[in-house]
Amino acid sequence: MQAKELLEKVQFVVDAEGNRSAVQLSLEVWEELLTILEDLEDAEEIRLARENKETAIPWEQAKAELGIEV
């Protein structure tokens, strides 16, 4: 789902004067927004790594070095 589509599902809470005071989201929309934010954060990390000419290592090698079993 696109961010624009998600934002169309947002519900606003208004105060007595009719001013928006809070946002209400379904759990589905919240989880989709979190995924989008995490993807943006990952993309920024990748951009910075490339900018700094960091070398990547294969996931299998990283798991072995960290002692991770997935």
KANOR-V508820 format. One record per residue. N is the residue number from 1. SS is DSSP state (A for helix, B for strand, O for the rest). PSI is psi in whole degrees, 0 to 359 (* if undefined). Layout:
N&SS&PSI, N&SS&PSI
This chain:
1&O&137, 2&O&154, 3&A&320, 4&A&318, 5&A&322, 6&A&317, 7&A&334, 8&O&343, 9&O&1, 10&O&140, 11&B&138, 12&B&142, 13&B&132, 14&B&152, 15&O&185, 16&O&334, 17&O&0, 18&O&10, 19&O&137, 20&B&130, 21&B&346, 22&B&169, 23&B&140, 24&B&131, 25&O&150, 26&O&160, 27&A&323, 28&A&313, 29&A&317, 30&A&313, 31&A&322, 32&A&318, 33&A&320, 34&A&318, 35&A&316, 36&A&315, 37&A&319, 38&A&320, 39&A&319, 40&A&319, 41&A&317, 42&A&317, 43&A&321, 44&A&319, 45&A&317, 46&A&316, 47&A&315, 48&A&320, 49&A&317, 50&A&320, 51&A&324, 52&O&7, 53&O&35, 54&O&146, 55&O&144, 56&O&153, 57&O&152, 58&O&148, 59&A&319, 60&A&319, 61&A&317, 62&A&315, 63&A&316, 64&A&315, 65&A&327, 66&A&352, 67&O&35, 68&O&133, 69&O&114, 70&O&*
